[in-house]
Amino acid sequence: MRKGFSIFAAICLAFITGCASSRQFVPLPDQGKRVDDPSKGRIYVMRPASGFWENGTMNISEDGKFIGRTGPRGFICWERRPGATIVTGKAEGISQAPLTIEPGGVYFIFEHVRMGFLMARNELEVLDEQRGKEVLKHCHPAKIAPAPPSGFSVSKEPEHSR
């Protein structure tokens, strides 16, 4: 009986951790360049941690557009036109990171995962470029998916929900 339970627990753990990889639904820019298009800015959302309660995925959107999901030790990356924007992370709660994008700029957001009541919650922190590059070394790029899951939408969250 114990052997059967141990095998079952191992399979469940492998299933949970194996399915929690980062996925993005927008093009991944060339990581060999600072920015692909110098008239745009690049945004990274990085999640280097992988603790027990941190194994799920967290949804990331920008101004209501679903960008992707971060998983343990992963990052998502995209480029956008200059101007003000809000990157939103959604898990048990909502966390937001306002940015002002400049042409050719690179922006790094660290996604902290905290223990929540029913599931993990996230907290987004904007980092300076030096610290962002250090954190990025501990992450791997997202897998590219052709489109968000059918019927999935992200509504714009009110700014006061930060």
C-alpha positions as CSV (number, residue, x, y, z in Angstrom):
1,M,0.0,0.0,0.0
2,R,2.8,2.5,0.9
3,K,4.7,1.6,-2.2
4,G,1.6,2.3,-4.4
5,F,1.0,5.7,-2.6
6,S,4.7,6.7,-3.1
7,I,4.5,5.9,-6.8
8,F,1.2,7.9,-7.0
9,A,2.7,10.9,-5.2
10,A,5.8,10.8,-7.4
11,I,3.7,10.8,-10.6
12,C,1.5,13.7,-9.2
13,L,4.6,15.7,-8.3
14,A,6.1,15.2,-11.8
15,F,2.9,16.1,-13.4
16,I,2.5,19.4,-11.4
17,T,6.1,20.5,-11.9
18,G,6.3,19.4,-15.5
19,C,3.3,21.4,-16.6
20,A,4.3,24.7,-15.1
21,S,6.6,26.0,-17.8
22,S,6.4,29.6,-19.2
23,R,4.4,30.1,-22.3
24,Q,3.9,33.3,-24.3
25,F,1.4,34.1,-27.0
26,V,3.3,37.1,-28.6
27,P,6.5,36.9,-30.7
28,L,9.7,36.3,-28.7
29,P,12.3,38.9,-29.8
30,D,15.8,37.9,-30.8
31,Q,17.6,37.4,-27.5
32,G,21.0,38.2,-29.1
33,K,20.0,41.8,-29.6
34,R,19.3,44.5,-27.1
35,V,16.0,45.3,-29.0
36,D,14.8,44.0,-32.4
37,D,13.2,47.2,-33.4
38,P,15.0,50.4,-32.0
39,S,11.8,52.4,-32.2
40,K,10.3,50.1,-29.5
41,G,11.2,49.1,-26.0
42,R,11.6,45.5,-24.6
43,I,9.9,44.2,-21.5
44,Y,11.0,41.1,-19.6
45,V,8.9,39.5,-16.8
46,M,11.2,37.0,-15.0
47,R,10.4,34.4,-12.4
48,P,13.6,32.8,-11.1
49,A,12.1,31.0,-8.0
50,S,10.9,27.4,-7.9
51,G,9.7,26.6,-4.4
52,F,7.0,24.1,-3.6
53,W,4.1,26.6,-3.7
54,E,5.7,28.4,-6.6
55,N,5.2,25.6,-9.2
56,G,2.0,26.9,-10.8
57,T,1.8,29.4,-13.7
58,M,0.9,33.1,-13.4
59,N,-0.9,35.0,-16.1
60,I,0.8,38.2,-17.4
61,S,-1.0,40.9,-19.5
62,E,-0.2,44.3,-20.7
63,D,-3.0,46.9,-20.9
64,G,-5.5,44.1,-21.0
65,K,-3.8,42.0,-23.7
66,F,-2.8,38.5,-22.6
67,I,0.9,38.1,-23.1
68,G,1.6,34.7,-21.6
69,R,2.1,32.7,-18.4
70,T,5.3,32.6,-16.3
71,G,6.4,29.3,-14.7
72,P,9.3,28.5,-12.3
73,R,12.7,29.7,-13.5
74,G,11.2,31.2,-16.7
75,F,10.7,34.5,-18.4
76,I,8.5,36.0,-21.0
77,C,9.7,38.9,-23.3
78,W,8.1,41.2,-25.8
79,E,8.5,44.5,-27.5
80,R,6.1,47.4,-27.7
81,R,5.8,51.0,-28.9
82,P,6.9,53.8,-26.5
83,G,4.5,55.3,-24.0
84,A,2.9,54.5,-20.6
85,T,1.7,51.0,-20.0
86,I,0.8,48.7,-17.1
87,V,2.0,45.1,-16.8
88,T,-0.4,43.0,-14.7
89,G,0.2,39.7,-13.0
90,K,-2.7,37.6,-12.0
91,A,-2.7,34.7,-9.6
92,E,-4.7,34.6,-6.4
93,G,-4.7,38.4,-6.5
94,I,-3.5,41.1,-8.9
95,S,-0.2,42.9,-9.0
96,Q,0.7,45.7,-11.4
97,A,3.9,47.3,-12.6
98,P,3.5,50.7,-14.4
99,L,6.2,51.5,-17.0
100,T,7.0,54.3,-19.3
101,I,8.6,52.7,-22.4
102,E,11.3,54.7,-24.3
103,P,12.6,53.8,-27.8
104,G,15.4,51.2,-27.4
105,G,14.8,50.8,-23.7
106,V,14.9,47.5,-21.9
107,Y,12.7,47.0,-18.8
108,F,12.9,44.1,-16.3
109,I,10.1,43.0,-14.0
110,F,10.8,40.5,-11.2
111,E,7.8,38.3,-10.4
112,H,7.9,37.3,-6.7
113,V,5.6,34.4,-5.8
114,R,4.2,34.3,-2.3
115,M,2.1,31.8,-0.5
116,G,-1.5,32.8,-0.8
117,F,-4.7,31.6,0.9
118,L,-6.0,29.1,-1.7
119,M,-3.1,29.4,-4.3
120,A,0.1,31.3,-4.8
121,R,-0.1,35.0,-5.3
122,N,2.4,37.2,-7.2
123,E,4.0,40.6,-6.7
124,L,5.7,42.5,-9.6
125,E,8.8,44.5,-8.9
126,V,10.5,46.8,-11.6
127,L,14.3,46.3,-11.4
128,D,17.1,48.5,-12.7
129,E,18.9,47.1,-15.8
130,Q,22.0,45.8,-13.9
131,R,19.9,43.8,-11.4
132,G,17.5,42.7,-14.2
133,K,20.3,41.2,-16.2
134,E,21.6,39.3,-13.2
135,V,18.1,37.8,-12.5
136,L,17.6,36.9,-16.1
137,K,20.7,34.7,-16.0
138,H,18.7,32.3,-13.7
139,C,15.7,32.0,-16.1
140,H,15.0,30.3,-19.4
141,P,12.8,31.7,-22.2
142,A,9.1,30.8,-22.6
143,K,7.9,28.3,-25.0
144,I,6.0,30.0,-27.8
145,A,2.3,29.1,-28.2
146,P,0.4,30.1,-31.4
147,A,-2.6,31.7,-29.6
148,P,-4.1,32.1,-26.1
149,P,-6.4,29.3,-25.1
150,S,-9.9,29.5,-26.7
151,G,-12.2,31.8,-24.8
152,F,-9.4,33.3,-22.7
153,S,-9.5,37.0,-22.1
154,V,-7.9,39.4,-19.7
155,S,-9.9,42.4,-18.7
156,K,-8.2,45.6,-17.7
157,E,-7.9,45.7,-14.0
158,P,-8.6,49.0,-12.2
159,E,-5.5,50.9,-11.2
160,H,-6.5,50.9,-7.5
161,S,-6.1,47.1,-7.3
162,R,-2.3,47.3,-7.1
